[in-house]
């Protein structure tokens, strides 16, 4: 373990380890204060950032933040690090890396080559010395695409997860919400339900509902029930129509153990989903969610700051070639991200780190009702992420998830950001919207406030028969 010193005037600051230096260089947030790793003052934070800027990137390969012997995420990061890709940037310090990322030399093509040589800790470190506009500019240059029944993440496109949650898993309520979201052009990333009753039988029931709608209308999208990965494996074994396998993931082995899985579990689930061969334009079958603070809440952070733990989760995601990854940025609460400013910064950090590491990154732009945040803060973050080239966001009726009891983005919000930035749905889904006369081609213009005839007939059938 190295020691890091920086002299400012007559005062010398000392940081006992790279982990401490990283934590104290982090922009202020309530979770790091709760963990006791935050800088004691703004001056110490600035000194830590200056010290971190002088650390060679090679240091992160020699001084791991979580012990290699006891953490499978660390082993994954080190064992699968691409030294050839790293050779392009191996001579740089963290500060040099920032300057290079912002330069015109770091083109989308070059970034795609280098990404396998960047460790999560390198991404987290450079993130800590970047302004918000830096995070936006570099993320915009990172092009990461994935595909199943449509193509997610193409430049100039913004997809949405249609999230038709219901507090009692009422079939009619879920079906109506699905049709409502589709009429606003939502649902190309996934139609994904968080089940109120989380068991295999209920998951299969919801999977069949979504699959019936997708097949009936020939919608080029995919479905997912956000149940535990082991439940989804059981659903596949039972013959259920599984498109995507979901799991919440964290950046340490202990975090993932608290969630009830390990890397072998994810590999088993991925193999099972691939065996179904349900994709049409690609075979990315995994869907992961993350969020700053999950390792701290599980007492599994090993003394690291929450943003570094979060970046390490993207190494887990990258291993399994997911279709979708999103940070549920404000969901855990103000104990971890106190207000709109902290939520905004965290959302931009997570998106930047994920894209830099080659992960198809989206964001659930959200907050809990006891946080010092409101919908205007979410409008700001949504717009900034749209500018940064975010792959997808959430679409929920009225921005209010009545099952999970948090505030996020609505069908209207997604349509707003597409219109103001000229972003488009996934190309296959856009063709379907045009064919169904829901949206005018390439303009994000909703053609009618009434249901298309096929939708009206099916809504009656759903209400009467399910």
Legacy VTK file of the C-alpha trace (Angstrom):
# vtk DataFile Version 3.0
C-alpha trace
ASCII
DATASET POLYDATA
POINTS 466 float
0.000 0.000 0.000
1.460 3.334 -1.039
1.369 6.615 0.827
0.492 9.842 -0.945
1.638 13.298 0.109
1.012 16.808 -1.146
2.537 19.996 0.245
0.533 23.201 0.039
2.395 26.157 1.442
3.674 25.124 4.850
1.182 22.294 5.293
1.725 18.722 4.113
-1.290 16.518 3.515
-0.851 12.755 3.769
-3.164 10.026 2.509
-2.414 6.565 3.838
-3.645 4.613 0.818
-5.009 4.936 -2.690
-8.470 4.093 -1.312
-8.308 7.001 1.135
-7.025 9.338 -1.564
-9.858 8.336 -3.906
-12.470 8.817 -1.205
-11.246 12.239 -0.150
-11.000 13.381 -3.774
-14.689 12.598 -4.338
-17.162 15.457 -4.682
-19.168 15.820 -1.508
-22.099 13.459 -0.915
-24.002 12.250 2.097
-23.165 8.549 1.689
-19.432 9.122 1.996
-20.053 11.243 5.061
-22.117 8.407 6.535
-19.277 5.979 5.777
-16.720 8.265 7.422
-14.492 8.495 4.347
-15.271 12.037 3.191
-12.692 14.835 3.095
-12.707 16.943 6.259
-12.865 20.211 4.312
-13.138 21.623 0.824
-9.418 22.377 0.975
-8.525 18.776 1.781
-10.789 17.644 -1.071
-9.024 19.965 -3.515
-5.610 18.770 -2.326
-6.712 15.151 -2.696
-7.849 15.866 -6.242
-4.516 17.482 -7.102
-2.671 14.546 -5.557
-4.835 12.027 -7.402
-4.165 13.818 -10.695
-0.465 12.967 -10.326
-1.012 9.223 -9.758
0.101 7.071 -12.737
-2.620 4.889 -14.205
-0.288 1.880 -13.763
-0.687 2.281 -10.006
-4.246 0.944 -10.200
-2.933 -2.391 -11.485
-0.474 -2.709 -8.601
-2.489 -1.357 -5.663
-5.915 -2.966 -5.665
-8.570 -1.322 -3.493
-10.252 -4.569 -2.399
-8.020 -7.620 -1.715
-7.555 -9.881 -4.727
-7.606 -13.038 -2.626
-10.990 -12.373 -1.010
-12.998 -10.594 -3.716
-14.065 -12.115 -7.035
-14.868 -8.709 -8.516
-11.241 -7.636 -7.977
-10.089 -10.898 -9.551
-12.370 -10.263 -12.521
-10.981 -6.739 -12.968
-7.325 -7.801 -12.772
-7.497 -11.137 -14.583
-9.441 -9.808 -17.568
-7.563 -6.523 -17.938
-6.434 -6.042 -21.541
-2.784 -4.960 -21.462
-2.678 -4.332 -25.214
-5.614 -1.909 -25.021
-4.028 -0.330 -21.940
-0.772 0.285 -23.810
-2.350 3.288 -25.537
-2.717 5.099 -22.203
-0.309 3.266 -19.866
2.154 6.180 -19.757
-0.457 8.644 -18.467
-1.257 9.929 -15.021
-4.858 10.417 -13.927
-4.575 14.103 -14.809
-3.044 13.324 -18.197
-5.829 10.812 -18.793
-8.426 13.519 -18.220
-6.717 15.822 -20.688
-6.440 13.037 -23.262
-10.112 12.075 -22.897
-11.147 15.673 -23.503
-8.844 16.060 -26.500
-9.760 15.460 -30.116
-7.329 12.520 -30.139
-9.829 10.513 -28.076
-12.273 9.813 -30.886
-15.181 7.363 -30.580
-13.171 4.790 -32.531
-10.104 5.127 -30.295
-12.212 5.035 -27.130
-13.805 1.772 -28.242
-10.338 0.256 -28.644
-9.042 1.514 -25.297
-12.080 0.646 -23.148
-10.957 -2.907 -22.261
-7.694 -1.438 -20.944
-9.464 0.887 -18.516
-10.221 -0.512 -15.081
-13.215 0.753 -13.081
-10.849 2.343 -10.572
-9.134 4.314 -13.355
-12.532 5.499 -14.577
-13.601 6.438 -11.049
-10.342 8.304 -10.421
-10.467 10.443 -13.544
-14.161 11.100 -12.902
-13.288 12.680 -9.538
-11.211 15.425 -11.152
-13.692 16.243 -13.926
-16.388 18.897 -14.058
-19.918 18.024 -15.086
-19.343 19.324 -18.597
-16.263 17.084 -18.896
-18.339 14.041 -17.954
-20.952 14.976 -20.558
-18.457 15.632 -23.356
-16.528 12.380 -22.937
-19.627 10.229 -22.433
-21.046 11.675 -25.656
-17.979 10.360 -27.492
-18.350 6.822 -26.091
-20.575 4.881 -28.473
-21.822 1.620 -26.972
-24.499 -0.381 -28.771
-26.331 -3.574 -27.851
-29.146 -5.519 -29.467
-31.867 -8.116 -28.910
-35.032 -7.376 -30.919
-33.880 -3.846 -31.628
-30.653 -1.856 -31.409
-29.945 0.248 -28.315
-27.382 3.035 -27.952
-26.877 4.266 -31.496
-25.766 7.927 -31.691
-28.755 10.238 -31.990
-31.135 7.724 -30.414
-32.655 7.593 -26.924
-34.601 4.537 -25.803
-36.943 4.061 -22.853
-37.907 1.335 -20.452
-41.684 1.172 -20.218
-42.235 0.402 -16.507
-45.887 -0.644 -15.973
-45.614 -1.484 -12.266
-48.779 -2.043 -10.247
-49.098 -2.340 -6.439
-51.130 -5.558 -6.712
-49.804 -6.817 -10.073
-53.290 -6.289 -11.485
-53.260 -7.616 -15.044
-55.709 -5.044 -16.417
-53.803 -2.178 -14.817
-50.489 -3.406 -16.194
-51.935 -3.988 -19.678
-53.504 -0.523 -19.813
-50.236 1.054 -18.697
-48.330 -0.828 -21.386
-50.652 0.415 -24.119
-50.508 3.956 -22.727
-46.721 3.939 -22.800
-46.558 2.519 -26.308
-48.845 5.317 -27.507
-46.213 7.818 -26.291
-43.427 5.982 -28.118
-42.065 4.367 -24.956
-40.827 0.813 -24.532
-38.044 0.254 -27.042
-35.373 -0.517 -24.426
-37.595 -2.987 -22.606
-41.052 -3.443 -21.161
-39.965 -4.227 -17.633
-42.100 -4.977 -14.568
-40.994 -4.930 -10.927
-43.364 -7.555 -9.500
-45.239 -6.653 -6.334
-45.307 -10.350 -5.447
-41.868 -11.762 -6.172
-42.071 -15.493 -6.834
-41.653 -17.795 -9.816
-45.366 -18.350 -10.474
-46.118 -14.627 -10.509
-43.078 -13.900 -12.663
-44.231 -16.412 -15.255
-47.726 -14.890 -15.280
-46.297 -11.426 -15.966
-43.847 -12.745 -18.569
-46.694 -14.335 -20.488
-48.750 -11.156 -20.377
-45.933 -9.073 -21.849
-45.038 -11.710 -24.399
-48.668 -11.923 -25.550
-48.737 -8.170 -26.198
-45.337 -8.150 -27.929
-46.228 -11.082 -30.162
-49.773 -9.868 -30.953
-48.602 -6.468 -32.150
-45.255 -7.722 -33.503
-43.439 -5.108 -31.420
-39.665 -5.090 -31.950
-38.842 -4.882 -28.244
-38.118 -7.181 -25.325
-39.704 -7.900 -21.967
-38.304 -8.487 -18.501
-39.664 -9.276 -15.072
-37.239 -7.786 -12.567
-37.188 -10.782 -10.264
-34.133 -12.390 -8.667
-31.774 -14.074 -11.113
-32.362 -17.502 -9.559
-36.121 -17.072 -10.065
-35.537 -16.297 -13.730
-33.469 -19.464 -14.116
-36.421 -21.402 -12.694
-38.760 -19.593 -15.097
-36.601 -20.662 -18.045
-36.571 -24.244 -16.805
-40.389 -24.086 -16.601
-40.654 -23.005 -20.249
-41.560 -19.361 -19.635
-41.029 -16.795 -22.446
-37.935 -15.117 -20.957
-36.308 -12.411 -23.056
-33.930 -10.719 -20.589
-32.433 -11.878 -17.290
-32.413 -9.197 -14.590
-30.258 -8.703 -11.516
-29.231 -5.826 -9.263
-25.436 -5.875 -8.994
-22.759 -4.236 -6.859
-19.041 -3.571 -6.998
-17.786 -6.043 -4.403
-18.232 -9.758 -3.859
-19.742 -9.079 -0.449
-22.343 -6.744 -1.969
-23.368 -9.349 -4.510
-23.460 -12.035 -1.827
-25.916 -9.847 0.091
-28.030 -9.822 -3.085
-27.891 -13.622 -3.156
-25.716 -14.405 -6.175
-22.152 -14.628 -7.475
-20.533 -14.460 -10.894
-21.164 -18.150 -11.545
-24.886 -17.568 -10.981
-24.905 -14.840 -13.625
-23.011 -17.070 -16.055
-25.562 -19.870 -15.548
-28.435 -17.449 -16.149
-26.830 -15.981 -19.256
-26.288 -19.439 -20.742
-29.893 -20.402 -19.999
-31.283 -17.253 -21.649
-29.036 -17.634 -24.693
-30.257 -21.200 -25.143
-33.789 -19.861 -25.806
-32.560 -17.950 -28.877
-35.371 -15.378 -28.647
-33.455 -12.392 -30.028
-33.844 -11.325 -33.641
-31.124 -8.719 -34.285
-28.768 -9.557 -31.388
-28.139 -11.814 -28.410
-27.511 -9.448 -25.492
-29.765 -11.091 -22.897
-28.795 -9.504 -19.552
-30.267 -6.468 -17.771
-28.477 -5.047 -14.722
-29.328 -2.250 -12.312
-26.911 -0.499 -9.990
-26.834 2.525 -7.720
-24.386 4.492 -5.604
-24.696 3.454 -1.971
-25.651 -0.204 -2.422
-22.311 -1.465 -1.093
-22.469 0.872 1.890
-26.029 -0.162 2.711
-24.870 -3.812 2.673
-21.836 -2.957 4.860
-19.738 -4.326 2.008
-17.816 -1.273 0.806
-14.375 -2.116 2.266
-13.854 1.513 3.243
-14.214 2.755 -0.348
-16.237 5.758 -1.433
-19.570 4.953 -3.027
-18.733 6.201 -6.508
-15.702 3.921 -6.760
-17.793 0.946 -5.578
-20.361 1.840 -8.211
-17.771 1.931 -11.010
-16.568 -1.535 -9.979
-20.102 -2.852 -10.560
-19.670 -1.998 -14.238
-16.869 -4.574 -14.468
-19.442 -7.188 -13.443
-21.863 -5.857 -16.052
-19.232 -5.711 -18.806
-18.344 -9.373 -18.247
-21.824 -10.512 -19.323
-22.405 -8.362 -22.437
-25.731 -6.897 -21.279
-28.414 -5.311 -23.406
-29.125 -2.747 -20.687
-27.474 -1.357 -17.554
-28.891 1.507 -15.573
-28.055 3.317 -12.403
-31.164 3.903 -10.294
-29.451 7.040 -9.199
-31.586 8.538 -6.422
-33.534 5.468 -5.369
-31.727 4.513 -2.155
-32.433 7.887 -0.577
-30.920 11.060 0.868
-28.701 9.084 3.240
-26.545 8.405 0.175
-27.369 11.258 -2.220
-28.839 14.107 -0.213
-30.296 16.535 -2.734
-30.813 17.371 -6.380
-27.231 18.564 -6.803
-25.758 15.321 -5.465
-28.185 13.201 -7.507
-27.319 15.132 -10.672
-23.588 14.743 -10.131
-23.928 11.034 -9.369
-26.048 10.418 -12.463
-23.471 12.061 -14.704
-20.620 10.190 -12.975
-22.290 6.816 -13.351
-23.183 7.386 -16.981
-19.653 8.557 -17.789
-17.938 5.633 -16.060
-20.260 3.068 -17.585
-19.862 4.370 -21.113
-16.080 4.753 -20.719
-15.883 1.084 -19.716
-17.997 0.005 -22.690
-21.258 -0.630 -20.868
-24.628 0.203 -22.565
-25.556 2.724 -19.902
-28.926 4.199 -19.063
-30.260 5.969 -16.006
-33.360 5.873 -13.864
-33.540 9.619 -13.216
-35.235 9.462 -9.841
-35.544 10.512 -6.203
-37.403 9.451 -3.090
-40.020 11.669 -1.497
-37.871 12.419 1.575
-34.913 13.684 -0.489
-34.201 17.377 -0.971
-35.074 17.161 -4.650
-38.021 17.721 -6.945
-39.115 17.140 -10.516
-37.264 20.212 -11.747
-34.015 18.579 -10.613
-35.004 15.496 -12.574
-35.747 17.622 -15.646
-32.231 19.029 -15.397
-30.546 15.639 -15.068
-32.705 14.103 -17.799
-31.711 16.880 -20.197
-28.011 16.640 -19.312
-28.028 12.869 -19.796
-29.790 13.284 -23.120
-27.035 15.653 -24.217
-24.435 13.138 -22.972
-25.823 10.365 -25.171
-27.532 8.279 -22.514
-28.783 4.977 -23.948
-32.149 4.884 -22.191
-34.296 6.313 -19.396
-37.498 5.233 -17.666
-41.085 5.841 -18.718
-43.737 5.635 -15.984
-47.262 7.133 -15.850
-47.099 10.594 -14.335
-43.496 10.119 -13.155
-44.844 8.363 -10.038
-44.180 4.664 -9.507
-47.165 3.679 -7.353
-45.684 0.274 -6.520
-42.105 1.208 -5.612
-43.150 4.622 -4.215
-40.520 6.854 -5.803
-40.470 9.624 -8.383
-38.882 9.129 -11.775
-39.471 10.156 -15.411
-42.775 9.881 -17.247
-43.848 8.901 -20.749
-44.134 12.631 -21.436
-40.640 13.350 -20.077
-39.071 10.858 -22.471
-40.990 12.384 -25.374
-39.844 15.862 -24.253
-36.151 15.027 -24.273
-36.412 13.288 -27.643
-38.125 16.338 -29.111
-35.831 18.984 -27.633
-32.639 17.131 -28.600
-33.871 15.596 -31.837
-33.241 12.086 -30.503
-35.083 9.137 -31.957
-36.254 5.742 -30.700
-34.379 2.578 -31.620
-34.584 2.317 -35.421
-36.548 -0.945 -35.506
-39.015 0.392 -32.954
-39.354 3.688 -34.794
-40.399 1.818 -37.939
-43.023 -0.023 -35.920
-44.359 3.244 -34.426
-44.720 4.628 -37.939
-46.365 1.450 -39.244
-48.871 1.504 -36.377
-49.586 5.196 -37.090
-48.652 6.102 -33.521
-45.849 8.471 -34.457
-44.854 10.356 -37.567
-41.589 9.086 -38.966
-38.489 10.786 -37.493
-40.413 13.708 -35.974
-41.455 12.377 -32.543
-44.923 13.718 -33.343
-47.795 11.775 -31.817
-50.391 11.460 -34.580
-53.554 11.038 -32.546
-54.924 11.319 -29.048
-57.161 8.307 -29.677
-56.271 4.631 -29.703
-55.432 3.030 -33.059
-58.267 0.584 -33.886
-56.145 -2.515 -33.199
-55.160 -1.150 -29.780
-58.746 -0.287 -28.895
-59.959 -3.771 -29.752
-57.158 -5.462 -27.832
-57.583 -3.255 -24.787
-61.215 -4.409 -24.561
-60.090 -8.004 -24.939
-57.430 -7.613 -22.265
-59.879 -6.046 -19.855
-62.434 -8.739 -20.439
-60.267 -11.806 -20.701
-57.178 -11.523 -18.511
LINES 1 467
466 0 1 2 3 4 5 6 7 8 9 10 11 12 13 14 15 16 17 18 19 20 21 22 23 24 25 26 27 28 29 30 31 32 33 34 35 36 37 38 39 40 41 42 43 44 45 46 47 48 49 50 51 52 53 54 55 56 57 58 59 60 61 62 63 64 65 66 67 68 69 70 71 72 73 74 75 76 77 78 79 80 81 82 83 84 85 86 87 88 89 90 91 92 93 94 95 96 97 98 99 100 101 102 103 104 105 106 107 108 109 110 111 112 113 114 115 116 117 118 119 120 121 122 123 124 125 126 127 128 129 130 131 132 133 134 135 136 137 138 139 140 141 142 143 144 145 146 147 148 149 150 151 152 153 154 155 156 157 158 159 160 161 162 163 164 165 166 167 168 169 170 171 172 173 174 175 176 177 178 179 180 181 182 183 184 185 186 187 188 189 190 191 192 193 194 195 196 197 198 199 200 201 202 203 204 205 206 207 208 209 210 211 212 213 214 215 216 217 218 219 220 221 222 223 224 225 226 227 228 229 230 231 232 233 234 235 236 237 238 239 240 241 242 243 244 245 246 247 248 249 250 251 252 253 254 255 256 257 258 259 260 261 262 263 264 265 266 267 268 269 270 271 272 273 274 275 276 277 278 279 280 281 282 283 284 285 286 287 288 289 290 291 292 293 294 295 296 297 298 299 300 301 302 303 304 305 306 307 308 309 310 311 312 313 314 315 316 317 318 319 320 321 322 323 324 325 326 327 328 329 330 331 332 333 334 335 336 337 338 339 340 341 342 343 344 345 346 347 348 349 350 351 352 353 354 355 356 357 358 359 360 361 362 363 364 365 366 367 368 369 370 371 372 373 374 375 376 377 378 379 380 381 382 383 384 385 386 387 388 389 390 391 392 393 394 395 396 397 398 399 400 401 402 403 404 405 406 407 408 409 410 411 412 413 414 415 416 417 418 419 420 421 422 423 424 425 426 427 428 429 430 431 432 433 434 435 436 437 438 439 440 441 442 443 444 445 446 447 448 449 450 451 452 453 454 455 456 457 458 459 460 461 462 463 464 465
